[in-house]
């Protein structure tokens, strides 16, 4: 057993000054069978600690129904076995470029902007959740023989709000649940962020990517004493669909890391290994300096231009960081050797689609019960976390052609009029290019591209949040049905009425050279040698989601910059591998590639 405390200038382990050389790794973005390899890479880079968030929405998909909360405990056990310390950031809000910043859709739907405040209904859910989650942390604290040395209270709250009573409630709740290691907050090194996000008696840390001396100078104005720590040293960045890839020069990042350490500070490299937002859990941002502009959905890969890449391999940044960190190795001991890389797929494989079902039939087989009412319901009202909703309306008539528009659209709608595709809408106030006459049957297949995870638009609803209008008149009488990503299980997919696809044929009766939206199946044969990590490519496909052997890799989209999806080796097997592709707009190819 050991005691980890906060001193006047340093972190103290049994009274001895220590420096935390930490790196961020989110256990939920790495396949569990690959945790040990990634943690060994941390040690080889020169780190002595690992930091992780905890996504509430992943572990409590419905109120009171919990899913694998024990995963956090298993990860912390792996951290201890690797000889590392751990920093846990349980939220309840985490940001992390994760769907809704980790907050459950069933919570933000009814509460909206009341979340992250002292609102009684919100706090009741937080209190209940923490009492379920925190035993995983408490029993693994360093004073109980575990690896946990620090626990965060909320996350970057100074970038969002100023409810000091709420922050105090979260800190007191952590302690009431048994947290005895030091608590901390983390905010940008700006006066308004530090005043809004820090509370007396709780260690304040700073998040930044460069300019350590200036950043710590600001922090010292607020906290004259206590150890300095950059809780998020942004060594890279994340990507949005449709933008160019983010990158940071390895030498520049290493120099910024060295400056932090020269200040005598501890550090948490964000991200040391980013991993992947499997399962369609990637979040979204809003553009503009105030984060209230156009939606910017985040790609599936969370590589982050990190020193350890998405596949767990060392990059130039890894070696540059190792050169900086080895000077701070305890006792001057040499750093461990870099572990062997994970096994890769032995040879490229290409497989043609063998079966297909059109999207309406997939909805019939896997969709939720249909909802009816006068106005369109939101995703939250339908209980849809990730996936899409089909809205059906009847436009009365006879009436002459008028503009058909949608008010409050989030995020993307493929529109059909009398069964014929009429266009794609992708702005909050959008109208079809061609006017529509009545009577007509209108369908809008609306997809969430990820809930906002940062800024004042956090907790906004998805789907059609206003209404459908013909000219200026609302079209009333709506039937809505959700198709959730979670419905795609091996057992459920067997109920989909697939049609065999002859070799080289295009499924459906869509436009020439394109297959219709629907669920496509292919069997990928992996032969010879062990199955290993792979990249899945879908040249010619447009946008949708992919599963391999029932494991959801996440969203693909031909707008880039991401061109392939990472397939963890443990997901693949020798022999036949079942691949499902849910294409939402139309495919221009009928094969999938693994390499």
C-alpha positions as CSV (number, residue, x, y, z in Angstrom):
1,X,0.0,0.0,0.0
2,X,1.2,3.5,-0.7
3,X,0.0,7.1,-0.2
4,X,-0.2,9.5,-3.1
5,X,-0.7,13.2,-2.1
6,X,-0.4,16.7,-3.4
7,X,2.4,18.8,-1.9
8,X,3.3,22.4,-2.1
9,X,5.3,21.9,-5.2
10,X,5.2,18.3,-6.1
11,X,3.2,15.1,-6.2
12,X,4.3,12.9,-3.3
13,X,4.5,9.2,-3.1
14,X,4.9,8.2,0.6
15,X,6.4,11.7,1.1
16,X,8.8,11.4,-1.8
17,X,8.5,13.8,-4.8
18,X,7.4,12.1,-8.0
19,X,6.6,13.3,-11.5
20,X,3.7,11.9,-13.5
21,X,4.7,11.1,-17.0
22,X,1.3,10.0,-18.3
23,X,-0.3,9.3,-21.6
24,X,-4.0,9.1,-22.6
25,X,-5.5,5.8,-23.7
26,X,-9.2,5.3,-23.7
27,X,-9.9,1.6,-22.9
28,X,-13.2,1.8,-24.9
29,X,-11.3,2.8,-28.1
30,X,-8.9,-0.2,-28.0
31,X,-9.9,-3.9,-28.3
32,X,-9.5,-5.4,-24.9
33,X,-7.2,-8.1,-26.1
34,X,-4.8,-5.4,-27.3
35,X,-4.7,-3.4,-24.0
36,X,-1.5,-5.1,-22.8
37,X,0.4,-4.4,-26.0
38,X,-0.6,-0.7,-26.0
39,X,0.4,-0.4,-22.3
40,X,3.8,-2.0,-23.0
41,X,4.2,0.7,-25.7
42,X,3.6,3.3,-23.1
43,X,6.4,2.0,-20.9
44,X,8.7,1.8,-23.9
45,X,8.1,5.4,-24.7
46,X,9.1,6.4,-21.2
47,X,5.7,6.9,-19.5
48,X,4.9,5.8,-16.0
49,X,1.2,6.5,-16.0
50,X,-1.9,6.1,-18.2
51,X,-5.0,8.3,-18.2
52,X,-8.5,7.3,-19.3
53,X,-12.0,8.8,-19.6
54,X,-15.2,6.8,-18.8
55,X,-18.1,7.2,-21.3
56,X,-21.4,7.1,-19.3
57,X,-23.5,6.6,-22.4
58,X,-21.6,3.5,-23.4
59,X,-22.2,1.8,-20.0
60,X,-25.8,2.9,-19.3
61,X,-27.7,2.7,-22.7
62,X,-31.0,3.0,-20.9
63,X,-31.8,4.4,-17.4
64,X,-30.9,1.7,-14.9
65,X,-29.7,-0.8,-17.5
66,X,-25.9,-1.2,-17.3
67,X,-23.5,-2.7,-19.8
68,X,-20.1,-4.0,-18.9
69,X,-19.3,-1.4,-16.3
70,X,-16.6,-3.8,-15.1
71,X,-14.5,-3.0,-18.3
72,X,-13.0,-0.1,-16.4
73,X,-11.9,-2.3,-13.6
74,X,-10.4,-4.9,-16.0
75,X,-8.5,-2.1,-17.7
76,X,-7.1,-0.7,-14.4
77,X,-6.0,-4.3,-13.5
78,X,-4.2,-4.4,-16.8
79,X,-2.6,-1.0,-16.0
80,X,-1.3,-2.4,-12.7
81,X,0.0,-5.5,-14.3
82,X,1.9,-3.3,-16.8
83,X,3.6,-1.5,-13.9
84,X,1.9,1.9,-14.5
85,X,-0.1,4.3,-12.5
86,X,-3.5,5.5,-13.6
87,X,-5.5,8.7,-13.8
88,X,-9.3,8.3,-14.1
89,X,-11.5,10.9,-15.5
90,X,-15.1,9.6,-14.8
91,X,-17.0,12.7,-16.0
92,X,-20.0,12.7,-15.8
93,X,-19.1,14.7,-19.0
94,X,-15.9,13.8,-20.8
95,X,-15.9,15.6,-24.3
96,X,-13.3,13.2,-25.8
97,X,-14.7,13.7,-29.4
98,X,-17.2,11.1,-28.2
99,X,-20.9,11.0,-28.8
100,X,-22.7,13.6,-26.7
101,X,-19.5,14.1,-24.6
102,X,-20.3,10.8,-22.9
103,X,-23.7,12.0,-21.6
104,X,-26.6,9.5,-22.4
105,X,-29.1,10.6,-25.0
106,X,-32.0,9.6,-22.7
107,X,-30.7,12.2,-20.2
108,X,-29.9,15.2,-22.5
109,X,-33.1,14.6,-24.5
110,X,-35.5,15.7,-21.7
111,X,-33.1,18.0,-19.8
112,X,-31.3,19.8,-22.6
113,X,-29.1,22.6,-21.2
114,X,-30.1,21.7,-17.6
115,X,-27.3,19.1,-17.7
116,X,-23.9,20.1,-16.1
117,X,-25.7,22.3,-13.5
118,X,-27.2,21.9,-10.1
119,X,-30.5,20.9,-11.6
120,X,-32.0,18.3,-9.2
121,X,-33.2,15.9,-11.9
122,X,-29.8,15.8,-13.5
123,X,-27.9,15.4,-10.2
124,X,-30.1,12.5,-9.3
125,X,-29.0,10.6,-12.3
126,X,-25.3,11.6,-11.8
127,X,-25.5,10.4,-8.1
128,X,-26.9,7.1,-9.1
129,X,-24.4,6.5,-11.9
130,X,-21.4,7.3,-9.9
131,X,-22.5,5.0,-7.1
132,X,-22.6,2.2,-9.7
133,X,-19.3,3.1,-11.5
134,X,-17.0,4.3,-8.7
135,X,-16.5,1.0,-6.9
136,X,-14.4,0.0,-10.0
137,X,-12.1,2.9,-9.1
138,X,-12.2,3.0,-5.3
139,X,-11.0,-0.6,-4.8
140,X,-8.1,0.1,-7.2
141,X,-6.7,3.2,-5.6
142,X,-3.0,3.2,-4.8
143,X,-3.7,3.2,-1.0
144,X,-5.5,-0.1,-1.6
145,X,-2.7,-1.6,-3.7
146,X,-4.0,-0.5,-7.0
147,X,-2.7,1.9,-9.7
148,X,-5.1,4.9,-9.4
149,X,-3.4,8.0,-8.2
150,X,-5.7,10.9,-9.3
151,X,-9.4,11.2,-10.1
152,X,-10.9,14.2,-12.1
153,X,-14.0,16.1,-11.0
154,X,-16.0,16.9,-14.1
155,X,-14.0,17.9,-17.3
156,X,-13.0,21.3,-18.7
157,X,-16.0,22.8,-17.0
158,X,-14.5,26.3,-17.4
159,X,-15.1,26.0,-21.2
160,X,-18.8,25.5,-20.6
161,X,-20.2,26.9,-17.4
162,X,-19.8,28.7,-14.1
163,X,-21.9,26.8,-11.7
164,X,-19.5,26.4,-8.8
165,X,-22.1,24.6,-6.7
166,X,-22.3,21.9,-9.4
167,X,-18.6,21.4,-9.4
168,X,-18.6,21.2,-5.6
169,X,-21.4,18.6,-5.7
170,X,-19.4,16.4,-8.1
171,X,-16.2,16.7,-5.9
172,X,-18.2,15.9,-2.7
173,X,-19.9,13.0,-4.4
174,X,-16.6,11.5,-5.5
175,X,-15.4,11.6,-1.9
176,X,-18.7,10.3,-0.6
177,X,-18.3,7.3,-2.9
178,X,-15.0,6.5,-1.4
179,X,-12.4,8.3,-3.5
180,X,-9.4,9.1,-1.3
181,X,-6.7,9.9,-3.8
182,X,-6.4,13.6,-4.8
183,X,-9.1,15.1,-7.0
184,X,-8.3,17.6,-9.8
185,X,-9.9,19.8,-12.4
186,X,-8.5,20.5,-15.9
187,X,-9.1,23.7,-18.0
188,X,-7.5,25.9,-20.6
189,X,-4.9,28.3,-19.3
190,X,-7.2,31.3,-19.5
191,X,-8.6,33.4,-16.6
192,X,-12.3,32.8,-17.4
193,X,-11.8,29.1,-17.8
194,X,-9.8,28.7,-14.6
195,X,-12.3,30.8,-12.6
196,X,-15.2,28.9,-14.1
197,X,-13.7,25.4,-13.9
198,X,-11.7,25.2,-10.7
199,X,-12.8,25.1,-7.0
200,X,-11.0,25.7,-3.7
201,X,-9.3,22.7,-2.2
202,X,-9.1,20.7,-5.5
203,X,-5.9,20.6,-7.6
204,X,-6.2,22.7,-10.8
205,X,-4.3,21.6,-13.9
206,X,-4.1,23.1,-17.4
207,X,-4.7,21.8,-20.9
208,X,-2.7,23.1,-23.9
209,X,-0.5,22.1,-26.9
210,X,2.3,24.6,-26.7
211,X,3.6,27.6,-24.7
212,X,4.1,25.8,-21.4
213,X,5.8,28.7,-19.6
214,X,3.1,31.1,-20.4
215,X,0.3,28.6,-19.6
216,X,1.8,27.7,-16.3
217,X,2.3,31.4,-15.5
218,X,-1.5,31.9,-15.9
219,X,-2.1,28.8,-13.7
220,X,0.2,30.2,-11.0
221,X,-1.8,33.4,-10.9
222,X,-4.8,31.3,-9.8
223,X,-2.9,28.7,-7.8
224,X,0.4,30.0,-6.3
225,X,1.1,26.5,-4.7
226,X,0.7,22.9,-5.7
227,X,2.3,20.7,-8.4
228,X,2.2,22.0,-12.0
229,X,0.6,19.6,-14.5
230,X,-0.4,19.8,-18.1
231,X,-3.3,17.4,-18.0
232,X,-3.8,17.4,-21.7
233,X,-0.7,18.1,-23.8
234,X,-2.2,18.1,-27.3
235,X,0.5,16.5,-29.4
236,X,-1.8,16.1,-32.4
237,X,-5.5,16.6,-33.2
238,X,-8.6,14.9,-34.5
239,X,-10.2,14.9,-38.0
240,X,-13.6,15.9,-39.3
241,X,-15.3,14.3,-42.2
242,X,-14.8,16.3,-45.4
243,X,-11.7,18.2,-44.0
244,X,-8.0,17.5,-44.6
245,X,-6.1,15.3,-42.1
246,X,-4.7,17.0,-39.0
247,X,-0.9,16.6,-38.4
248,X,1.8,18.0,-36.2
249,X,5.5,17.8,-36.8
250,X,7.2,15.4,-34.5
251,X,10.1,17.7,-33.7
252,X,7.8,20.6,-32.9
253,X,5.7,18.4,-30.6
254,X,8.8,17.0,-28.8
255,X,10.1,20.5,-28.2
256,X,6.8,21.5,-26.6
257,X,6.9,18.3,-24.4
258,X,10.5,19.1,-23.3
259,X,9.4,22.7,-22.4
260,X,6.7,21.3,-20.1
261,X,9.2,19.0,-18.3
262,X,11.8,21.8,-18.1
263,X,9.2,23.7,-16.1
264,X,9.4,21.0,-13.5
265,X,5.8,19.9,-14.3
266,X,4.1,16.6,-14.8
267,X,2.4,15.8,-18.1
268,X,-0.3,13.8,-19.7
269,X,0.2,13.3,-23.4
270,X,-3.1,13.6,-25.1
271,X,-3.3,11.3,-27.0
272,X,-0.4,8.9,-26.5
273,X,-2.5,6.3,-28.3
274,X,-5.9,7.4,-29.8
275,X,-7.4,4.1,-31.1
276,X,-10.8,4.0,-32.8
277,X,-14.3,5.2,-32.1
278,X,-15.8,1.8,-32.8
279,X,-19.6,1.3,-33.0
280,X,-20.5,4.7,-34.4
281,X,-19.6,6.5,-31.2
282,X,-17.7,9.3,-32.7
283,X,-19.0,12.7,-31.7
284,X,-19.2,16.0,-33.6
285,X,-18.4,19.7,-33.1
286,X,-19.8,23.0,-34.3
287,X,-17.7,25.3,-36.4
288,X,-16.8,28.9,-35.5
289,X,-14.9,30.5,-32.6
290,X,-18.0,30.1,-30.3
291,X,-18.7,26.5,-31.5
292,X,-22.2,27.4,-32.5
293,X,-21.9,27.1,-36.3
294,X,-22.2,24.3,-38.8
295,X,-22.0,20.7,-37.7
296,X,-18.6,19.1,-38.1
297,X,-18.9,15.3,-37.6
298,X,-15.7,13.5,-36.3
299,X,-14.2,10.6,-38.3
300,X,-14.2,7.1,-37.0
301,X,-10.4,6.9,-36.5
302,X,-9.1,8.6,-33.4
303,X,-5.5,8.2,-34.5
304,X,-5.0,11.8,-33.4
305,X,-1.6,11.9,-35.0
306,X,-0.4,10.3,-31.7
307,X,3.0,8.9,-31.1
308,X,1.5,5.4,-31.1
309,X,-0.7,5.2,-34.2
310,X,-4.2,3.7,-34.5
311,X,-2.8,0.2,-35.1
312,X,-0.4,0.4,-32.1
313,X,2.7,1.1,-34.1
314,X,5.4,3.6,-33.1
315,X,5.7,6.8,-35.3
316,X,8.4,9.3,-35.7
317,X,6.7,11.2,-32.8
318,X,7.1,8.1,-30.6
319,X,10.8,8.1,-31.1
320,X,11.1,11.9,-30.6
321,X,9.1,11.7,-27.4
322,X,11.1,8.7,-26.1
323,X,14.3,10.7,-26.6
324,X,12.8,13.5,-24.4
325,X,11.3,11.2,-21.8
326,X,14.3,8.9,-21.3
327,X,16.1,11.7,-19.5
328,X,13.4,11.6,-16.8
329,X,13.4,7.8,-16.3
330,X,13.4,7.1,-12.5
331,X,16.9,6.3,-11.3
332,X,18.3,6.8,-14.8
333,X,17.4,3.3,-15.8
334,X,17.2,2.5,-19.5
335,X,13.7,2.4,-21.0
336,X,12.2,-1.0,-21.8
337,X,12.5,-2.3,-25.4
338,X,9.6,-1.6,-27.8
339,X,7.4,-4.7,-27.8
340,X,6.9,-6.6,-31.1
341,X,4.2,-5.2,-33.3
342,X,0.8,-6.8,-33.4
343,X,0.3,-9.5,-36.0
344,X,-1.0,-8.2,-39.4
345,X,-3.2,-10.0,-41.9
346,X,-1.0,-12.3,-43.8
347,X,-2.2,-11.3,-47.3
348,X,-4.7,-8.9,-48.9
349,X,-8.2,-10.3,-49.4
350,X,-11.0,-9.1,-51.7
351,X,-14.6,-10.4,-51.4
352,X,-17.6,-9.7,-53.6
353,X,-21.0,-9.0,-52.1
354,X,-23.0,-12.2,-52.0
355,X,-26.4,-11.1,-50.5
356,X,-28.3,-7.8,-50.3
357,X,-31.5,-6.4,-48.7
358,X,-33.0,-3.0,-49.6
359,X,-33.1,-0.4,-46.8
360,X,-36.9,-0.5,-46.3
361,X,-36.8,-4.3,-45.7
362,X,-33.9,-3.9,-43.3
363,X,-36.1,-1.4,-41.4
364,X,-39.0,-3.9,-41.3
365,X,-36.7,-6.6,-39.9
366,X,-34.6,-4.6,-37.4
367,X,-36.4,-1.3,-36.8
368,X,-38.2,-0.2,-33.7
369,X,-42.0,0.0,-33.4
370,X,-43.5,2.7,-35.6
371,X,-44.5,6.0,-33.8
372,X,-47.4,8.2,-35.0
373,X,-48.2,11.7,-34.1
374,X,-48.9,15.2,-35.5
375,X,-45.2,16.4,-35.6
376,X,-41.9,14.6,-36.2
377,X,-40.4,13.2,-33.0
378,X,-36.7,13.6,-32.3
379,X,-34.2,10.7,-32.0
380,X,-34.3,11.2,-28.2
381,X,-38.1,10.9,-28.1
382,X,-37.8,7.6,-30.1
383,X,-35.0,6.3,-27.9
384,X,-32.5,6.2,-30.8
385,X,-28.9,6.8,-29.7
386,X,-27.0,6.0,-32.9
387,X,-28.5,5.2,-36.3
388,X,-31.2,6.7,-38.4
389,X,-35.0,7.4,-38.4
390,X,-37.4,7.1,-41.3
391,X,-40.1,9.8,-41.2
392,X,-43.1,9.3,-43.4
393,X,-45.7,12.0,-44.3
394,X,-48.6,12.3,-46.7
395,X,-48.7,15.6,-48.5
396,X,-52.4,16.4,-49.1
397,X,-53.7,17.5,-52.5
398,X,-54.5,18.4,-55.0
399,X,-52.2,21.4,-54.8
400,X,-49.6,23.0,-57.1
401,X,-45.8,22.5,-56.7
402,X,-44.4,24.4,-53.8
403,X,-41.0,24.2,-52.0
404,X,-40.7,21.3,-49.5
405,X,-38.5,22.2,-46.6
406,X,-37.4,20.9,-43.2
407,X,-36.9,23.1,-40.2
408,X,-34.5,22.1,-37.5
409,X,-32.9,19.2,-39.4
410,X,-30.1,17.3,-37.6
411,X,-28.2,16.0,-39.4
412,X,-28.6,14.5,-42.9
413,X,-31.8,13.4,-44.8
414,X,-32.2,11.4,-47.9
415,X,-35.6,12.4,-49.3
416,X,-38.0,10.3,-51.4
417,X,-41.2,11.6,-53.0
418,X,-43.6,8.9,-54.2
419,X,-40.8,6.4,-53.9
420,X,-38.3,8.3,-56.1
421,X,-35.2,9.9,-54.6
422,X,-35.6,13.6,-54.6
423,X,-32.4,14.8,-53.0
424,X,-30.2,15.0,-49.9
425,X,-30.7,17.7,-47.2
426,X,-27.8,18.5,-44.9
427,X,-28.4,21.9,-43.3
428,X,-30.6,22.8,-40.3
429,X,-33.0,24.8,-42.6
430,X,-33.1,23.0,-45.9
431,X,-35.4,22.7,-48.9
432,X,-35.5,20.3,-51.9
433,X,-34.1,21.8,-55.1
434,X,-37.3,21.0,-57.0
435,X,-40.8,21.9,-55.8
436,X,-43.3,19.2,-54.9
437,X,-47.0,18.9,-55.9
438,X,-49.7,17.2,-53.9
439,X,-50.9,14.7,-53.2
440,X,-47.6,12.9,-52.5
441,X,-46.0,10.4,-50.2
442,X,-42.8,11.8,-48.6
443,X,-40.1,9.8,-46.8
444,X,-37.1,11.3,-45.1
445,X,-34.4,8.9,-43.9
446,X,-32.6,11.0,-41.4
447,X,-29.1,10.0,-40.0
448,X,-27.4,11.4,-36.9
449,X,-23.8,12.1,-37.8
450,X,-22.8,12.3,-34.1
451,X,-24.0,14.4,-31.2
452,X,-22.0,17.5,-30.3
453,X,-19.4,16.8,-27.7
454,X,-18.1,20.3,-26.9
455,X,-19.4,23.8,-26.6
456,X,-22.8,25.5,-26.0
457,X,-24.6,23.2,-28.5
458,X,-23.9,20.2,-26.2
459,X,-27.2,18.3,-25.4
460,X,-29.0,19.3,-28.6
461,X,-31.4,16.8,-30.0
462,X,-31.1,14.8,-33.3
463,X,-33.5,14.2,-36.1
464,X,-36.2,16.6,-37.2
465,X,-36.4,19.0,-34.3
466,X,-38.8,21.4,-36.0
467,X,-41.1,20.3,-38.8
468,X,-41.7,19.6,-42.5
469,X,-43.2,22.4,-44.4
470,X,-44.9,22.7,-47.8
471,X,-44.6,26.4,-48.8
472,X,-45.2,27.9,-45.3
473,X,-47.6,25.3,-44.1
474,X,-46.6,22.5,-41.6
475,X,-47.3,19.0,-42.9
476,X,-49.0,17.3,-40.0
477,X,-49.5,13.6,-39.4
478,X,-46.1,11.8,-39.1
479,X,-45.1,8.1,-38.9
480,X,-41.6,7.6,-37.6
481,X,-39.5,4.5,-37.1
482,X,-35.9,4.2,-35.7
483,X,-33.2,1.9,-36.9
484,X,-30.6,1.7,-34.2
485,X,-27.0,0.5,-34.8
486,X,-27.4,-1.7,-31.7
487,X,-30.1,-3.7,-33.5
488,X,-27.5,-5.2,-35.8
489,X,-26.7,-8.4,-33.9
490,X,-25.8,-11.7,-35.5
491,X,-29.1,-13.2,-34.4
492,X,-31.2,-10.3,-35.7
493,X,-29.4,-9.9,-39.0
494,X,-30.3,-13.5,-39.8
495,X,-34.0,-12.4,-39.9
496,X,-33.3,-9.9,-42.7
497,X,-34.8,-11.2,-46.0
498,X,-31.6,-11.1,-48.1
499,X,-31.5,-11.7,-51.8
500,X,-28.6,-13.6,-53.5
501,X,-26.5,-11.3,-55.7
502,X,-25.2,-12.9,-58.9
503,X,-21.6,-12.2,-59.5
504,X,-21.1,-8.7,-61.0
505,X,-24.8,-7.8,-60.7
506,X,-26.0,-4.5,-59.1
507,X,-28.5,-5.0,-56.3
508,X,-31.8,-3.2,-56.6
509,X,-33.1,-1.1,-59.5
510,X,-31.4,2.2,-58.8
511,X,-29.6,4.5,-61.2
512,X,-27.2,2.9,-63.7
513,X,-23.9,2.1,-62.1
514,X,-25.0,2.3,-58.5
515,X,-26.5,-0.1,-56.1
516,X,-29.4,1.0,-53.9
517,X,-29.2,1.8,-50.2
518,X,-29.4,-1.3,-48.1
519,X,-27.6,-4.0,-46.1
520,X,-24.9,-5.8,-48.1
521,X,-23.2,-9.1,-47.0
522,X,-19.9,-10.5,-48.0
523,X,-17.8,-13.4,-46.8
524,X,-14.1,-12.8,-46.5
525,X,-12.0,-15.9,-46.4
526,X,-8.8,-15.6,-44.4
527,X,-6.5,-18.5,-45.2
528,X,-2.9,-19.3,-44.3
529,X,-1.2,-17.9,-41.2
530,X,-2.8,-16.2,-38.3
531,X,-5.5,-13.6,-38.8
532,X,-4.3,-10.2,-37.6
533,X,-4.9,-6.5,-37.7
534,X,-6.2,-5.2,-41.1
535,X,-7.5,-2.2,-42.9
536,X,-10.9,-2.5,-44.5
537,X,-11.4,-0.4,-47.6
538,X,-14.7,0.3,-49.5
539,X,-13.7,1.9,-52.8
540,X,-16.8,3.0,-54.7
541,X,-19.1,3.0,-51.7
542,X,-20.6,6.3,-50.4
543,X,-21.6,6.4,-46.7
544,X,-22.7,4.0,-44.0
545,X,-21.5,1.5,-41.3
546,X,-19.5,-1.7,-41.4
547,X,-19.5,-4.8,-39.1
548,X,-17.0,-7.7,-39.2
549,X,-18.2,-10.8,-37.5
550,X,-20.8,-8.7,-35.7
551,X,-18.3,-6.1,-34.4
552,X,-19.2,-2.6,-35.6
553,X,-16.1,-0.9,-36.9
554,X,-17.9,2.4,-37.3
555,X,-18.9,4.9,-40.1
556,X,-17.3,5.1,-43.5
557,X,-17.8,8.1,-45.9
558,X,-16.2,8.8,-49.2
559,X,-15.7,12.5,-48.5
560,X,-12.6,11.6,-46.5
561,X,-10.1,12.2,-45.1
562,X,-10.3,8.7,-43.7
563,X,-10.1,6.1,-46.4
564,X,-10.1,2.8,-44.5
565,X,-11.4,1.4,-41.2
566,X,-9.1,-0.3,-38.7
567,X,-10.0,-3.9,-38.0
568,X,-8.5,-5.3,-34.8
569,X,-6.9,-8.7,-35.2
570,X,-9.0,-10.3,-32.4
571,X,-12.1,-9.5,-34.5
572,X,-11.0,-11.6,-37.5
573,X,-10.6,-15.4,-37.6
574,X,-9.1,-17.9,-40.0
575,X,-11.7,-19.1,-42.5
576,X,-14.9,-17.3,-43.2
577,X,-15.5,-13.8,-41.9
578,X,-19.0,-12.2,-42.2
579,X,-18.9,-8.6,-43.3
580,X,-22.1,-6.4,-43.3
581,X,-22.1,-3.0,-45.0
582,X,-25.1,-0.7,-44.3
583,X,-24.9,1.6,-47.3
584,X,-27.2,4.6,-46.8
585,X,-27.0,6.5,-50.1
586,X,-25.9,4.2,-52.9
587,X,-23.0,2.0,-53.7
588,X,-20.8,2.2,-56.8
589,X,-19.1,-1.1,-56.1
590,X,-19.9,-4.6,-54.9
591,X,-16.8,-5.7,-53.1
592,X,-14.9,-5.1,-49.9
593,X,-11.1,-5.1,-49.5
594,X,-9.0,-6.2,-46.5
595,X,-5.3,-5.7,-46.3
